[in-house]
Amino acid sequence: MKEVTIQDIQMLRLAEPNSHKGQNGRLLIVGGSHLFHAASIWALEVASRIVDLVHYSSVPENNDIVKEIKKEFHDGIVIAREDVGAYIEEDDCVLIGPGMVRDEETRMLTHNLLVSFPTKQWVIDAGALQMMELSDIPNNAILTPHHQEFTRLWDRARAGHPEFSQAHTDEDKVKLFAKTYHCIVLLKGQTDIACSGGKCDERVCAPGETRLIAGGNEGMTKGGTGDVLAGLIAALACTNDPMLATIAGSFINKAAGDALYRSVGPFFNASDLAQEIPKTMRVLLLPDDAVNIQE
């Protein structure tokens, strides 16, 4: 398996100087709950710095929090949960799950949205990832589990697929799961494992791809760093191939965490990581002369 490098990241599509508002990504974030407020806001915080427009939908108290801080998200629009369907069609990607709890409301909302909009580009994380029906996974959806979440997914899938008993390593399991459900899986860990299930059309089937992303440090075990990563991947997936968005998001997230470690050691949190990501993207993606022209 090939490790992701800076050269891979530099394949990302960047905003053109003559582009117009709306041409560089429109993202919908569905997340948060009465119990968890910050998770979906961390995803919003990083995504709003990358795409042109973010639609944000949570429970009423989270919507109110975002309205209060909306001055930081100049192109953000807060929408009620019952109005989500009306916005999905116009957005390039939907992130669902950060801050959502494991309950029947999450299960039903996730099911209804996934089956109603199966051709939309989805990033499925956290609560929605844990409560979704495996049969509802849309083609090319990006799943972002940590090891415990993936173990639960694997155990559920294994019951209906005898061939799963032949996979023993994490790499083999991620590859087989992605292939079976025609999705992209990013298994988060000390070394992230990203695997695409392959793509088929009327003429040919392209094989899947498995990549490793090294880096990161113990400071990134803190709560919320996965929500930052989900927001980053979803923002990149608005204008990029979903597998590229996945490996690039993982690489950038780890690079930002390592930059923080060099500055403050492991003593940083998810908000610090969200703030560091734009700086890291500038270093990785913008040549010095292009930055200097803007300055």
N, C-alpha and C positions, 0 to 999 in steps of 0.2 A: 504494500500500500504506500502511496506517495504522500509525503508530508506537504502541507500547504506552505507556500513561500510568498514573499512580497510581490514577486512577479505575477502570481495568481491574483492578488488583491488589486494590482494595478490594471486589471482587465475590467474593473467596475466602470459602469457608465456614469459620467459626471455631468452636471448641468452645463449646457452650452451657454456661452456668454450672451447670445441673442435669443435665448429661450424666454417663454412667457409663463406667467403664473398658471400653475396647474399642469404644466408639461413635465415637471420633475417629481411627480409622485403625489398621489392622494391616498391616504391611509385611514382606515377605520379601526379604532381600538375599542373592543368590548371587554370590560373587565371590572375588577373591584367588587366589593360586597359590603354588607353592614359590619363585617368583622375586620376586613383588610382594606385600608384606605390608600396606603402609599404605593402598593405594588403597581397598579395600573398607571399611577402618576409618574413613577420612574420610567416606565415604558414610553409614556407621552413625552416626558422631558427630553429623552434622547432622540425620539423620532421627529419631534417638532423642529429639530436643528438640521434635519436631513431632507425631508420632503416638503413640498409646497403647502400642503394642507392636511390637517389631521382632524377627523371627526372622532369625538370621544364620547363614549356612552357607558354609564355606570349606574349604580343605584343613586337615588336623589341626593343623599348627603355628599357623596363623592362628586357628583356633578356640581354641587354648590361650591365645594372646595376648589375645583378647577376654574369655575367662574370667577372666584376671588383672585386667583393667580393668573388669570388669562392674559394679563398684560405681558407675560413672558412668552405666550404662545400666540403671536399676532395673527396667525392664520388658522387657529383652532376654532372648531365649532362644537359646542356641547349639545348633545341630543339625548332625548329620553329613550329608555330601552324599548318602549313600544313603537318607536319610530325608526329603529335600526334598519329594518328591511328596505325602507325607502331610500336609504343612503348607500347601501351596499353596491348597487348596480353602478354607481358613478365612481366608486373608489377602485384603485388598482389592486389593493391587498387588504385583507382583514386579519387582524391579530385578535384572538379570543383566548381568554383564560387568566391573565395575570390578576391575582387577588381574588379570584372567584373561589368560593368554598365548595366542598364536596357534598352537595345536597341535591334534592330533586329539582329545584329551580334551575340550578346550573345544568343538570342533565337534560332537562327539557329544552332550555334555551339553546344549548349547544346542538342538540339533535335537530331542532327545527331550523336553525340557520344553516347547518351543514347540508341537510338534505334539500333545502329550498334553493341553495346557491352552490351547486356542486362544481360549477366551472370557474368559480372565483378562486383567486390565489389566496390560500389560507395559511396562517401560522397559528398552530394550536399549542398552547402552553398551560402549565400549572393546573388549576381547577378544571378547566375544560378538557385538558388532556386526560385527566384521571377519570372523568365522568362520561366521556364520549363513548358511543357504540363503535366498535371496530369496523363494522360494516358501513358506517357513515363517513369514513375517512375519504375525502375527495382526492382525485388524482393530483399528484404533484404537491399535495399539502406538505408543509414543513412542520414536523413534530420536534419538540425541544425538551426531551425528558432528562432528568438526572438519573442516577443509577437505580434508586428505589422506584421511581416512576416507571422506568423501562422494565424493571423486573415484574411489576404488576401487569403492564401491557403484555409482556412476553408470556406470563402464566395464563392470561386470558386467551391469547391467540393460540397457544400450544394445544388447548383442549380440542380445537377444531382442525388442527393441522399436524398429523402424525410425523411429517418430515421434520418438524421443529426439534424432535428429540435427537436429531443428528448434529445439531449445532451446539457447541460447547463454549467457545470463546466469545467474548463480547463482540469482536469484529464479525464473526460468523452470524451471530444472532441479529445484529443490527442490519447486516446485509440481507439476510433472509426475510426479516420483518419488512424492510423497505420494498423488497421485490414482491412479496406477497400482497402488500396493500398499496402498491404503486405510489409510494410516497417518498419523502425525504426525511431521514431521521438524523438528528444531531444528538448523540449521547454525550452529555456533559460530564467532564471529569478532569483529572490531572492532565490527561491528553484527550481532547475531544475526538470522537469518531463520527464522521459525517458520511452518510451513504444515500445515494439515490437509487430508486427502484428501476430506473430505465424508462424509456419512452417508446411508445408504439404508435404508428399510424397505419394507413391502408397498405403501405408499401414495405415498410421495414420496421424492425424493433431495434432500438439502440440499447446496448447493455448498460447496466447501472455502473456507478462510479463510487469508490470508497476512498476517502481522504482522512488524514490525521492532522490534527492541529495541536501543536505543542505550546508550552508557555503557561503563564498564569502563576499564581502564588497563593499562600495561605490566607492572604487578606481577602481573597475573592470567595471565601466560604460564607461570608456574611449574607444575611437575608437581603434580598432585593437585587443582588447582582445578576441573577438569572432573569429577572424582569427587565433589567436594562438590556441584557443580551437579546431578549425576545423583541423588544421595541426596535433595536438596531437592525436585526435580521428582517423584520417586517418592513421597515423603512427602505432598506436596500432592495427588497423583493418587489417593491412598487415599480422599479424601472430596470431590474436586472433579472437574468435567469435565476430561478429559485435555488439551484444548487450553488451557484456562484455567490448569491446573497447569503446562503447559509455558511459556507466556509469563510467568506470574507468577514461576516459578522463575528464569527468565533475568533478569527485571527485578530481583528481590530480590538475586540473586547479584552482578549488576553494581553495584547500589546499595551492597551491603556492601563490595565491592572499592573503590568510590570513597570510602566512609567511611574505610576504612583508609588510603587514599592521602592523604586530608586530614590524617591523624594521623601517619603514618610514611613518607609517600612510597611508592615502589614496593618498600620493604623489608619485605614480609610474605610469608607462605607459606600453604599450604593449611590448616594447622591454625588459623592466625590467621583465615582466611576463615570456617571452620566456626564459630569462636567468635563472630565478628561478626554472622553471619546472624540469630540470635535478637534481637539488639539492633536490627538494621535492621527486622525484622518488627514489633517493638514500635512503632517510630516510624511505619511505614507503615500498620499495621493496627489499632492500639489507640488510641482517643481518650484524651486525657489524663485525663479524669474516670474512665474505666473502670479505668485503671492505678492511679490514686490510691486508688480504693476498695479494691483488693487490697492496697495498701501500707499 
